[in-house]
Amino acid sequence: MRQQGTQLDEMRKLLVEQQETINLLAGKLAGIGPATREEAVVAGKEHLEAAGTRIVADPQSSPSDDRLEKVEARVAEIGSVRFSGDIRLRSESFFGLSNILASGSTPGALGNDLSPRYRMRLRARLAVRGTIGEEFDWGLRVATGGFADHISTNQTLTDFFNRKPFALDQAFITYKPRRIPGLRFQGGRFEPPWTFTEMTIDNDLQVEGLNESYSRSFKKSTVKDLTFVTWQLPMLERNSAFVRNLDGTINMEQSRHDGRDLALFGAQLRTRLEPNAKIALTLSIADLYFSGTQFISPIQVFGSQLQLPLTFTIPATGTTPAQIVTTQVSVPRDLLVAGNGNLGLTTASNNAVNRDGRLASGFNLVDLIARLELKHSKRFPVTVLLNLVTNTQTRDVVGAGPGGADLVLPNHENQGFWGEVQVGSTKARGDMLFGYTFMRLEKDAVLTPFNFSDVTQQSDMRAHRLAFAYAVDPRITFSITGIVTQRANGLLGPFLPTPPGTLNRSTTRLQFDTVLRF
């Protein structure tokens, strides 16, 4: 009986604690402010006594209050956290495809028609953003997409229903010192911090490294803000190189070059002008210097396999002379990207190459952008964007001439133009957006592994893009995009003669998208 009485006393105390917590929460929800601990205890006592139970209230803190205080303290340490993301379903079609093999219908010509292509694609992204104190921000984002594709986060629905990879897309820390408003430092993997178009950098490309910016706002001026941004983005860290000459001595210059890292350095100055509430003009000038591009060796890719040329020598024996054998070896691209290959290979380059397979030009891009916003119509605002880019480090192309001698071809392919018009928006239910883009890129205007990836080839081309989007909900958008691409100088480009009758068809790419944001 004593043991049962003790258990009943413990249960009564637990009921008092629970009733106390309920009264506190009810008071907060009712907007009357938090009740005092003594009031909550008395209320719990009265409630239980009304049920015929006699108790002795303990005004000291309860275990539930202690746990609640610990949770609140831990949340305060972590800071505010926000979750967001999106899911995009895409139906994609290709028409007008062709290859560059010998023509099956025209002797001596190149190019053959290929059948249309249809595929379904999926993109899913989940982001977490948070703050710690008043000076630090952080962010993480994971996304679908193959590890070997440095741009696209799309995942093609194929491979017999296998599971799809989900990888780290962003991870960064941002520091904004309170003592210097407008100053910001950021490190990690993040979106490009400068203003750009897809002529130079694809919208889906995430860069890695450091960036710094300073922004100054002006409230009572036509000039609303002035921002200066710099960035240092390593692309490939290479092992130390050790190269010998044929006589066995050390080639210091070649060793230094072969061990040099690849990186993107740059800076941008931009400003925003607002003569009135209906008109805004953003102007920017940037310089993007791709360091070490002479080490990028474009090579042909078949699916996920890299075809690497391999030459080796079989030593002579007493009965046979030495032999030199040349062949090709297929290597999965994922091994070079995610593993320890570290060979500095790129598979998407369309730039001019010398006879040794190296890129002919360096790449220092001067990028000018003007963006005009007209907000006279609330539902159909108009945006006009112009982008000019010039590569200041184009160099002549070295090809193979008669008798194996070098043949130097002048290279003036260093300009790019991007023009875009948008009417409307997709912010509210029922909104519509219409868009048109024209782009023209010469052979060495930009470094092609990193720019707009939805065209047939990323340089030596001209293209038209038409787009329409409709918002069925502020978080759900239907859209259709058509991209028509043509090779500006035929299948072989500006530095090789194109045989008469060679095929040069325009390629059409249609994309039907459904995007859900949360």
C-alpha positions in Angstrom: 0.0 0.0 0.0 2.8 2.4 0.8 4.4 1.7 -2.6 1.1 2.4 -4.4 0.7 5.6 -2.4 4.2 6.8 -3.5 3.4 6.0 -7.2 0.1 8.0 -6.9 2.0 11.0 -5.4 4.5 10.9 -8.4 1.7 10.7 -10.9 0.0 13.7 -9.2 3.2 15.8 -9.5 3.5 14.8 -13.2 -0.1 15.9 -13.8 0.7 19.3 -12.1 3.7 19.8 -14.4 1.7 19.0 -17.5 -1.2 21.3 -16.5 1.3 24.0 -15.8 2.8 23.8 -19.3 -0.6 23.7 -20.9 -1.7 26.9 -19.0 1.5 28.7 -20.0 1.0 27.8 -23.7 -2.7 28.7 -23.6 -1.9 32.1 -22.2 0.6 32.8 -24.9 -1.8 31.8 -27.7 -4.6 33.9 -26.2 -2.3 36.9 -26.3 -2.5 37.6 -22.6 1.2 37.2 -22.1 2.9 34.4 -20.2 1.5 33.5 -16.8 3.7 33.5 -13.8 4.9 30.1 -12.6 3.0 30.5 -9.3 -0.3 31.2 -11.2 0.3 28.2 -13.4 0.9 26.0 -10.4 -2.3 27.3 -8.6 -4.3 26.8 -11.8 -3.1 23.2 -12.1 -3.9 22.6 -8.4 -7.4 23.9 -8.8 -7.9 21.8 -11.9 -6.9 18.6 -10.1 -8.8 19.5 -6.9 -11.9 20.0 -9.0 -11.5 16.4 -10.1 -11.3 15.2 -6.5 -7.5 15.0 -6.2 -5.5 16.5 -3.4 -2.0 17.6 -4.2 0.9 19.7 -2.8 2.2 22.1 -5.5 5.9 22.5 -6.0 6.6 26.1 -7.2 10.2 25.2 -8.3 11.0 24.7 -12.0 9.8 21.5 -13.6 11.8 19.1 -15.9 9.6 20.1 -18.8 10.5 23.8 -18.4 14.2 22.9 -18.3 13.9 20.9 -21.5 12.0 23.8 -23.2 14.7 26.3 -22.1 17.5 24.0 -23.4 15.7 23.7 -26.8 15.2 27.5 -27.1 18.9 28.1 -26.2 20.1 25.6 -28.8 17.8 27.2 -31.5 19.2 30.6 -30.6 22.8 29.2 -31.1 21.9 27.8 -34.5 20.2 31.0 -35.7 17.4 31.2 -38.2 17.2 28.4 -40.8 15.2 28.5 -44.0 14.5 25.6 -46.4 13.7 26.0 -50.1 13.9 24.1 -53.3 12.4 23.2 -56.6 11.4 20.3 -58.8 11.4 20.6 -62.6 9.9 18.0 -65.0 11.1 18.5 -68.6 10.1 16.9 -71.9 12.8 17.6 -74.5 13.0 17.0 -78.2 15.7 17.5 -80.8 15.2 18.0 -84.6 17.7 18.6 -87.4 20.5 16.6 -85.9 23.5 15.7 -88.0 27.0 14.2 -87.7 30.3 15.2 -89.3 31.1 11.8 -91.0 31.5 11.3 -94.7 28.2 11.9 -96.5 26.3 8.8 -97.6 24.6 10.6 -100.5 27.1 13.2 -101.7 30.6 12.0 -102.6 33.4 14.1 -101.0 31.0 15.9 -98.7 30.4 15.6 -95.0 27.4 15.3 -92.8 24.4 12.9 -92.5 20.9 13.5 -91.2 20.1 11.8 -87.9 16.7 10.8 -86.5 15.0 13.1 -83.9 15.7 12.6 -80.3 13.1 12.6 -77.4 13.8 12.4 -73.7 12.3 13.1 -70.3 14.4 14.9 -67.7 14.1 15.7 -64.0 15.8 18.3 -61.8 15.4 18.4 -58.0 17.2 20.8 -55.7 17.0 21.3 -51.9 18.6 24.3 -50.2 19.2 25.3 -46.6 20.1 28.8 -45.6 20.9 30.1 -42.2 22.4 33.0 -40.2 24.7 32.9 -37.2 24.6 36.2 -35.3 24.5 39.4 -37.4 27.6 38.9 -39.4 27.6 35.3 -40.8 25.4 33.6 -43.3 25.8 30.0 -44.6 24.1 27.8 -47.2 23.9 24.3 -48.4 22.2 22.9 -51.5 22.1 19.4 -53.0 20.9 18.7 -56.5 20.4 16.0 -59.1 22.7 15.5 -62.1 25.7 13.5 -63.1 29.0 14.0 -61.3 30.9 14.3 -64.6 28.7 17.2 -65.9 29.9 20.4 -64.4 26.9 22.4 -65.6 23.6 20.6 -65.9 21.6 19.4 -62.8 19.2 17.6 -65.1 18.8 13.9 -64.7 17.7 12.0 -67.8 15.0 9.3 -67.0 16.8 6.3 -68.4 19.1 3.4 -67.4 16.3 0.9 -66.5 14.9 2.7 -63.5 18.1 2.9 -61.6 18.6 5.3 -58.7 19.7 8.9 -59.6 22.7 10.7 -58.0 22.1 13.5 -55.6 25.2 15.6 -55.0 26.5 18.7 -53.3 25.7 21.7 -55.4 26.4 24.6 -53.0 28.2 25.0 -49.7 29.4 28.4 -48.6 30.0 30.8 -45.7 29.5 34.5 -46.0 30.9 37.2 -43.7 29.5 40.7 -43.6 31.2 42.8 -40.9 28.9 45.2 -39.1 31.5 47.9 -38.8 31.8 48.2 -42.6 28.2 48.1 -44.1 28.2 46.8 -47.7 31.4 44.8 -47.4 31.1 41.0 -48.0 33.5 38.0 -48.1 32.3 34.6 -49.3 34.1 31.2 -49.6 33.1 27.8 -50.7 30.9 26.6 -53.6 28.3 29.2 -54.7 26.6 30.9 -57.6 28.7 33.3 -59.6 28.7 36.6 -57.6 28.9 38.9 -60.6 26.3 40.0 -63.2 26.5 37.8 -66.3 24.6 36.2 -69.2 24.8 32.7 -70.4 27.0 33.8 -73.2 30.0 33.6 -70.8 28.6 31.5 -67.9 25.7 29.0 -67.9 23.0 29.8 -65.3 23.4 26.3 -63.7 27.1 26.5 -63.3 28.3 26.7 -59.6 31.8 28.1 -59.0 34.2 27.3 -56.2 36.7 29.5 -54.3 36.5 33.0 -52.9 34.8 36.3 -53.7 34.8 39.7 -52.2 32.4 42.6 -52.8 31.7 46.1 -51.6 28.4 47.8 -52.3 27.4 51.4 -51.6 23.8 52.6 -51.8 22.6 56.1 -52.5 19.0 57.0 -51.4 18.6 60.5 -52.8 20.3 60.1 -56.1 19.6 58.7 -59.6 22.5 56.4 -58.9 21.0 53.9 -56.5 24.0 51.7 -55.9 27.6 51.1 -56.9 29.2 47.6 -56.4 32.7 46.3 -56.9 33.2 42.5 -57.0 36.4 40.4 -57.2 36.8 36.6 -57.3 39.4 33.9 -57.2 38.1 30.5 -58.4 40.4 27.5 -58.8 39.3 25.1 -61.5 42.0 22.4 -61.3 44.8 21.8 -58.8 47.6 20.0 -60.4 50.4 17.8 -59.1 54.0 19.1 -59.3 55.5 18.2 -62.6 59.0 16.9 -63.4 59.9 16.9 -67.1 63.2 15.7 -68.6 64.7 16.6 -72.0 65.7 13.9 -74.5 69.3 14.0 -73.2 68.1 13.4 -69.6 68.5 17.0 -68.3 65.6 18.7 -66.5 63.3 20.9 -68.6 62.6 23.6 -66.0 60.2 25.7 -68.2 58.1 22.7 -69.2 58.1 21.4 -65.6 56.8 24.8 -64.4 54.1 24.9 -67.1 52.9 21.3 -66.6 52.5 21.9 -62.9 50.6 25.1 -63.1 47.1 25.2 -61.7 44.0 26.3 -63.6 41.9 29.1 -62.2 39.4 31.9 -63.0 40.3 35.4 -61.7 38.2 38.5 -62.3 36.6 41.7 -61.2 33.4 43.6 -62.0 32.2 47.2 -61.5 28.4 47.7 -61.8 25.9 50.4 -61.0 22.1 50.8 -61.0 20.5 54.0 -62.2 16.8 54.8 -61.5 15.7 58.1 -63.0 12.2 57.5 -61.7 10.1 54.6 -60.3 9.3 53.3 -63.8 12.7 53.1 -65.3 15.9 51.3 -64.1 19.2 50.8 -65.9 22.0 48.5 -64.7 25.4 48.8 -66.3 28.4 46.6 -65.7 31.9 46.0 -67.0 33.9 42.8 -66.0 37.2 41.2 -66.8 37.4 37.3 -66.6 40.9 35.9 -66.9 41.1 32.1 -67.3 44.6 31.2 -66.1 46.4 28.1 -67.4 44.0 27.3 -70.3 47.0 26.2 -72.4 46.8 22.9 -70.4 43.2 22.1 -71.5 43.2 19.4 -74.1 39.8 19.0 -75.8 39.3 15.3 -76.7 36.6 13.4 -78.3 33.9 11.8 -76.1 31.6 8.9 -76.9 28.9 8.8 -74.3 30.5 8.6 -70.9 33.8 7.3 -72.3 36.9 9.4 -73.0 39.0 8.2 -76.0 42.6 8.8 -74.9 45.3 8.4 -77.4 48.1 6.2 -76.2 51.6 5.6 -77.7 54.2 3.3 -76.2 57.4 1.7 -77.3 58.2 -2.1 -77.2 61.9 -2.4 -76.6 64.1 -4.3 -79.1 65.1 -7.9 -78.4 67.8 -10.1 -79.8 65.5 -11.1 -82.7 63.1 -8.2 -83.2 63.6 -4.4 -83.5 61.9 -1.9 -81.3 58.3 -1.2 -82.2 56.1 1.9 -81.6 52.4 1.2 -81.1 49.7 3.8 -81.2 46.1 3.0 -80.0 43.2 4.5 -78.0 42.0 3.6 -74.5 38.5 4.2 -73.2 38.4 5.7 -69.7 35.1 6.5 -67.9 34.9 10.2 -67.4 33.7 9.8 -63.8 37.1 8.4 -62.9 38.8 11.6 -64.1 36.3 13.9 -62.5 35.6 12.3 -59.2 38.7 10.2 -58.8 42.4 11.0 -58.7 43.1 11.2 -62.5 43.7 15.0 -62.3 44.6 15.1 -66.0 43.1 18.5 -66.8 40.8 17.2 -69.5 37.7 19.0 -70.8 35.2 17.3 -73.0 33.0 20.2 -74.1 35.4 22.6 -75.7 34.5 23.9 -79.2 37.4 26.4 -79.3 40.2 26.4 -81.9 43.0 23.9 -81.2 46.6 23.7 -82.6 47.9 20.7 -84.3 49.2 19.4 -80.9 45.7 19.3 -79.5 46.1 22.2 -77.2 43.8 25.3 -77.2 45.2 27.9 -79.6 44.1 31.0 -77.6 44.3 32.2 -74.1 41.1 33.6 -72.6 40.8 37.1 -71.0 37.2 38.2 -71.5 36.1 41.9 -71.3 32.4 41.7 -70.7 30.0 44.6 -71.0 26.3 44.4 -70.0 23.5 46.9 -70.1 20.0 45.9 -68.7 17.1 48.3 -69.1 13.9 47.7 -67.0 10.6 49.5 -67.9 7.9 49.1 -65.3 5.1 51.2 -66.8 2.8 48.1 -66.8 2.6 46.2 -63.6 1.6 42.9 -65.2 3.8 43.2 -68.3 7.1 44.9 -67.4 9.7 45.0 -70.2 13.4 44.1 -69.9 15.9 44.7 -72.6 19.4 43.3 -72.2 22.5 43.7 -74.3 25.8 41.9 -73.7 29.1 42.3 -75.7 32.2 40.2 -75.0 35.7 40.4 -76.4 38.5 38.0 -75.9 41.8 40.0 -75.7 44.0 36.9 -75.9 43.1 35.2 -79.1 46.1 33.8 -80.9 46.8 32.4 -84.4 46.0 28.8 -85.0 48.9 26.4 -85.8 47.8 23.7 -88.2 49.5 21.1 -90.3 50.9 22.4 -93.7 52.4 20.7 -96.7 55.2 18.3 -95.9 54.3 18.4 -92.2 55.4 22.0 -91.7 53.4 24.3 -89.4 50.7 26.3 -91.1 49.8 29.5 -89.2 46.2 30.7 -89.7 45.1 34.2 -88.6 42.6 34.1 -85.8 40.1 37.0 -85.5 37.4 35.0 -83.9 37.1 36.9 -80.6 33.7 38.7 -80.4 30.4 37.7 -79.0 27.0 39.3 -78.8 23.9 38.5 -76.8 20.6 40.4 -77.1 17.5 39.6 -75.1 14.0 41.0 -74.6 11.4 39.9 -72.0 7.9 41.0 -71.6 5.9 40.0 -68.5 6.7 38.0 -65.3 5.7 34.9 -63.5 5.3 36.2 -59.9 1.5 35.9 -59.4 -1.2 33.5 -60.5 -2.1 34.1 -64.1 1.1 36.0 -65.0 2.7 35.4 -68.4 6.2 36.0 -69.7 7.3 36.2 -73.3 11.0 36.2 -74.2 13.3 36.3 -77.3 17.1 36.0 -77.3 19.6 36.3 -80.2 23.2 35.1 -79.7 26.3 35.1 -81.9 29.6 33.8 -80.7 32.8 33.5 -82.7 35.1 30.6 -82.4 37.3 31.9 -79.5 35.1 34.6 -78.1 34.6 32.7 -74.8 35.9 29.5 -73.1 33.3 27.1 -74.2 33.2 24.4 -71.5 31.4 26.9 -69.1 28.9 28.9 -71.2 25.3 28.2 -72.4 25.0 24.4 -72.8 21.6 24.2 -74.4 22.8 25.1 -77.9 24.2 22.6 -80.5 27.7 24.0 -80.0 28.9 26.7 -77.6 30.9 28.9 -80.0 31.2 29.5 -83.8 27.4 29.6 -83.9 24.4 31.9 -84.0 21.1 31.0 -82.3 17.6 32.2 -81.6 15.7 31.4 -78.4 11.9 31.9 -78.0 10.3 31.3 -74.6 6.8 31.5 -73.1 5.9 30.9 -69.4 2.6 30.9 -67.5 2.2 30.9 -63.7 -0.7 28.7 -62.6 0.3 29.5 -59.1 3.1 31.7 -57.5 5.0 28.5 -57.0 4.1 26.5 -60.1 5.1 27.6 -63.7 4.5 26.0 -67.1 6.9 27.0 -69.9 7.9 26.2 -73.4 11.3 27.1 -74.9 12.5 26.7 -78.5 16.2 27.1 -79.4 17.3 27.1 -83.1 21.1 26.8 -83.5 23.2 27.0 -86.7 27.0 26.6 -87.2 28.3 30.0 -88.4 31.1 28.5 -90.5 29.8 25.0 -91.3 30.7 21.7 -89.8 34.5 22.2 -89.8 34.6 25.8 -88.6 36.6 28.8 -89.8 40.1 27.2 -89.9 39.5 24.2 -92.0 38.2 24.1 -95.6 34.7 22.7 -95.9 34.1 20.4 -98.9 31.3 21.5 -101.3 27.9 20.0 -100.6 28.6 19.5 -96.9 25.5 19.5 -94.7 25.0 22.4 -92.3 21.4 22.1 -91.0 19.9 24.2 -88.2 19.1 22.3 -85.1 15.9 22.8 -83.1 15.6 22.0 -79.5 12.1 22.1 -77.8 11.7 22.1 -74.0 8.4 21.7 -72.1 8.9 22.4 -68.4 6.8 22.2 -65.3 8.5 23.9 -62.3 7.3 23.6 -58.6 9.1 25.8 -56.1 8.8 25.5 -52.3 
